[in-house]
Amino acid sequence: MRKLFLSMQSTQSSKILVAFFLLSTTIFALSACEDKGAAETAGERIDQGFESVSDAYKEGVEEVKDEIDDQS
């Protein structure tokens, strides 16, 4: 591997290879910035639903605790 690296130092092919790598990395990074798909939107809605249910449950538990404390 070291011989390959040393043989490619400062050659035209190594410059082309580096340029290709940078270009492909940039294209990959930009393609990952797409709009949200239907599955991602649905997943976010499900998460929000679970958070709402969890918050409502916690509020109910607190109300029951308050009622128990008031009765004591």
TIRO-2110 file (N, C-alpha, C; in Angstrom, 1 decimal):
// TIRO-2110
0.8, -1.2, 0.0, N, 1, A
0.0, 0.0, 0.0, CA, 1, A
0.9, 1.3, 0.0, C, 1, A
2.0, 1.2, 0.8, N, 2, A
2.9, 2.3, 0.8, CA, 2, A
3.5, 2.6, -0.5, C, 2, A
3.9, 1.5, -1.2, N, 3, A
4.5, 1.7, -2.5, CA, 3, A
3.5, 2.4, -3.5, C, 3, A
2.3, 2.0, -3.4, N, 4, A
1.2, 2.6, -4.3, CA, 4, A
1.1, 4.1, -4.0, C, 4, A
1.1, 4.4, -2.7, N, 5, A
1.0, 5.8, -2.3, CA, 5, A
2.2, 6.6, -2.8, C, 5, A
3.4, 6.0, -2.6, N, 6, A
4.6, 6.8, -3.0, CA, 6, A
4.6, 6.9, -4.5, C, 6, A
4.2, 5.9, -5.2, N, 7, A
4.2, 6.0, -6.7, CA, 7, A
3.2, 7.0, -7.2, C, 7, A
2.2, 7.3, -6.5, N, 8, A
1.1, 8.2, -7.0, CA, 8, A
1.4, 9.6, -6.5, C, 8, A
2.4, 9.9, -5.7, N, 9, A
2.7, 11.2, -5.2, CA, 9, A
3.0, 12.1, -6.4, C, 9, A
2.4, 13.3, -6.4, N, 10, A
2.6, 14.4, -7.4, CA, 10, A
2.5, 13.9, -8.8, C, 10, A
1.7, 12.9, -9.1, N, 11, A
1.4, 12.6, -10.5, CA, 11, A
0.1, 13.1, -10.9, C, 11, A
-0.1, 13.2, -12.2, N, 12, A
-1.4, 13.7, -12.7, CA, 12, A
-2.5, 12.8, -12.3, C, 12, A
-2.3, 11.5, -12.3, N, 13, A
-3.4, 10.6, -11.9, CA, 13, A
-3.8, 10.8, -10.5, C, 13, A
-2.9, 11.1, -9.6, N, 14, A
-3.3, 11.3, -8.2, CA, 14, A
-4.1, 12.5, -8.0, C, 14, A
-3.8, 13.6, -8.8, N, 15, A
-4.5, 14.8, -8.7, CA, 15, A
-6.0, 14.5, -9.2, C, 15, A
-6.1, 13.8, -10.3, N, 16, A
-7.4, 13.5, -10.8, CA, 16, A
-8.2, 12.6, -9.8, C, 16, A
-7.5, 11.7, -9.2, N, 17, A
-8.2, 10.8, -8.2, CA, 17, A
-8.7, 11.6, -7.0, C, 17, A
-7.9, 12.5, -6.6, N, 18, A
-8.3, 13.4, -5.4, CA, 18, A
-9.4, 14.3, -5.9, C, 18, A
-9.4, 14.8, -7.0, N, 19, A
-10.5, 15.7, -7.5, CA, 19, A
-11.8, 14.9, -7.6, C, 19, A
-11.7, 13.7, -8.2, N, 20, A
-12.8, 12.8, -8.3, CA, 20, A
-13.4, 12.5, -6.9, C, 20, A
-12.6, 12.2, -6.0, N, 21, A
-13.0, 11.8, -4.6, CA, 21, A
-13.7, 13.0, -4.0, C, 21, A
-13.2, 14.2, -4.1, N, 22, A
-13.8, 15.4, -3.6, CA, 22, A
-15.2, 15.7, -4.2, C, 22, A
-15.2, 15.6, -5.5, N, 23, A
-16.4, 15.8, -6.3, CA, 23, A
-17.5, 14.8, -5.9, C, 23, A
-17.1, 13.5, -5.8, N, 24, A
-18.1, 12.5, -5.5, CA, 24, A
-18.6, 12.7, -4.0, C, 24, A
-17.7, 13.1, -3.1, N, 25, A
-18.1, 13.3, -1.7, CA, 25, A
-19.1, 14.5, -1.7, C, 25, A
-18.8, 15.5, -2.4, N, 26, A
-19.7, 16.7, -2.4, CA, 26, A
-21.1, 16.3, -3.0, C, 26, A
-21.1, 15.6, -4.1, N, 27, A
-22.4, 15.2, -4.7, CA, 27, A
-23.2, 14.3, -3.7, C, 27, A
-22.5, 13.4, -3.0, N, 28, A
-23.2, 12.6, -2.0, CA, 28, A
-23.7, 13.4, -0.9, C, 28, A
-23.0, 14.4, -0.4, N, 29, A
-23.5, 15.2, 0.7, CA, 29, A
-24.7, 16.0, 0.3, C, 29, A
-24.7, 16.5, -0.9, N, 30, A
-25.8, 17.3, -1.4, CA, 30, A
-27.0, 16.5, -1.6, C, 30, A
-26.8, 15.3, -2.1, N, 31, A
-28.0, 14.4, -2.3, CA, 31, A
-28.7, 14.0, -1.0, C, 31, A
-28.0, 14.0, 0.1, N, 32, A
-28.5, 13.7, 1.4, CA, 32, A
-29.4, 14.8, 1.9, C, 32, A
-29.5, 15.9, 1.3, N, 33, A
-30.3, 17.0, 1.8, CA, 33, A
-31.6, 17.1, 1.0, C, 33, A
-32.2, 16.0, 0.8, N, 34, A
-33.5, 16.0, 0.0, CA, 34, A
-34.6, 16.4, 1.0, C, 34, A
-35.8, 16.7, 0.4, N, 35, A
-37.0, 17.0, 1.2, CA, 35, A
-37.4, 15.7, 1.9, C, 35, A
-38.2, 15.9, 3.0, N, 36, A
-38.6, 14.8, 3.8, CA, 36, A
-39.6, 14.0, 3.0, C, 36, A
-39.4, 12.7, 3.1, N, 37, A
-40.3, 11.7, 2.4, CA, 37, A
-41.5, 11.4, 3.2, C, 37, A
-42.4, 10.7, 2.7, N, 38, A
-43.6, 10.3, 3.4, CA, 38, A
-43.4, 9.5, 4.6, C, 38, A
-42.4, 8.6, 4.6, N, 39, A
-42.2, 7.8, 5.7, CA, 39, A
-41.6, 8.6, 6.9, C, 39, A
-40.7, 9.5, 6.5, N, 40, A
-40.1, 10.4, 7.6, CA, 40, A
-41.2, 11.3, 8.2, C, 40, A
-42.0, 11.8, 7.4, N, 41, A
-43.1, 12.7, 7.9, CA, 41, A
-44.1, 11.9, 8.8, C, 41, A
-44.4, 10.7, 8.4, N, 42, A
-45.3, 9.8, 9.2, CA, 42, A
-44.6, 9.4, 10.5, C, 42, A
-43.3, 9.1, 10.5, N, 43, A
-42.6, 8.8, 11.7, CA, 43, A
-42.6, 10.0, 12.7, C, 43, A
-42.4, 11.2, 12.1, N, 44, A
-42.4, 12.4, 13.0, CA, 44, A
-43.8, 12.5, 13.7, C, 44, A
-44.9, 12.3, 12.9, N, 45, A
-46.2, 12.4, 13.4, CA, 45, A
-46.5, 11.4, 14.5, C, 45, A
-46.0, 10.2, 14.3, N, 46, A
-46.1, 9.1, 15.3, CA, 46, A
-45.4, 9.5, 16.6, C, 46, A
-44.1, 10.0, 16.4, N, 47, A
-43.4, 10.5, 17.6, CA, 47, A
-44.1, 11.6, 18.4, C, 47, A
-44.7, 12.5, 17.6, N, 48, A
-45.4, 13.6, 18.3, CA, 48, A
-46.7, 13.0, 19.0, C, 48, A
-47.3, 12.1, 18.4, N, 49, A
-48.5, 11.4, 19.1, CA, 49, A
-48.1, 10.7, 20.4, C, 49, A
-47.0, 10.0, 20.3, N, 50, A
-46.5, 9.4, 21.6, CA, 50, A
-46.1, 10.4, 22.6, C, 50, A
-45.5, 11.5, 22.2, N, 51, A
-45.2, 12.5, 23.2, CA, 51, A
-46.4, 13.1, 23.8, C, 51, A
-47.5, 13.4, 23.0, N, 52, A
-48.7, 13.9, 23.5, CA, 52, A
-49.4, 13.0, 24.5, C, 52, A
-49.4, 11.7, 24.2, N, 53, A
-50.0, 10.7, 25.1, CA, 53, A
-49.2, 10.6, 26.4, C, 53, A
-47.8, 10.6, 26.3, N, 54, A
-47.0, 10.6, 27.4, CA, 54, A
-47.2, 11.8, 28.3, C, 54, A
-47.3, 13.0, 27.7, N, 55, A
-47.5, 14.2, 28.5, CA, 55, A
-48.9, 14.1, 29.2, C, 55, A
-49.9, 13.7, 28.5, N, 56, A
-51.3, 13.6, 29.1, CA, 56, A
-51.3, 12.6, 30.2, C, 56, A
-50.5, 11.5, 30.1, N, 57, A
-50.4, 10.5, 31.2, CA, 57, A
-49.8, 11.1, 32.4, C, 57, A
-48.7, 11.8, 32.2, N, 58, A
-47.9, 12.4, 33.3, CA, 58, A
-48.8, 13.4, 34.0, C, 58, A
-49.6, 14.2, 33.3, N, 59, A
-50.5, 15.2, 33.9, CA, 59, A
-51.6, 14.5, 34.7, C, 59, A
-52.1, 13.4, 34.2, N, 60, A
-53.1, 12.6, 34.9, CA, 60, A
-52.5, 12.1, 36.2, C, 60, A
-51.3, 11.5, 36.1, N, 61, A
-50.7, 11.0, 37.3, CA, 61, A
-50.5, 12.1, 38.4, C, 61, A
-50.1, 13.3, 37.9, N, 62, A
-49.9, 14.4, 38.9, CA, 62, A
-51.2, 14.8, 39.5, C, 62, A
-52.3, 14.8, 38.7, N, 63, A
-53.6, 15.2, 39.2, CA, 63, A
-54.1, 14.2, 40.3, C, 63, A
-53.8, 12.9, 40.0, N, 64, A
-54.2, 11.9, 41.0, CA, 64, A
-53.4, 12.0, 42.3, C, 64, A
-52.1, 12.3, 42.1, N, 65, A
-51.2, 12.5, 43.3, CA, 65, A
-51.7, 13.7, 44.1, C, 65, A
-52.1, 14.8, 43.4, N, 66, A
-52.6, 16.0, 44.1, CA, 66, A
-53.9, 15.7, 44.8, C, 66, A
-54.8, 14.9, 44.2, N, 67, A
-56.0, 14.5, 44.9, CA, 67, A
-55.8, 13.7, 46.1, C, 67, A
-54.8, 12.8, 46.0, N, 68, A
-54.5, 11.9, 47.2, CA, 68, A
-53.9, 12.8, 48.3, C, 68, A
-53.0, 13.7, 47.9, N, 69, A
-52.5, 14.6, 48.9, CA, 69, A
-53.5, 15.5, 49.6, C, 69, A
-54.5, 15.9, 48.8, N, 70, A
-55.6, 16.7, 49.4, CA, 70, A
-56.5, 15.9, 50.3, C, 70, A
-56.7, 14.6, 50.1, N, 71, A
-57.5, 13.8, 50.9, CA, 71, A
-56.8, 13.4, 52.2, C, 71, A
-55.5, 13.4, 52.2, N, 72, A
-54.7, 13.0, 53.4, CA, 72, A
-54.7, 14.1, 54.4, C, 72, A
END
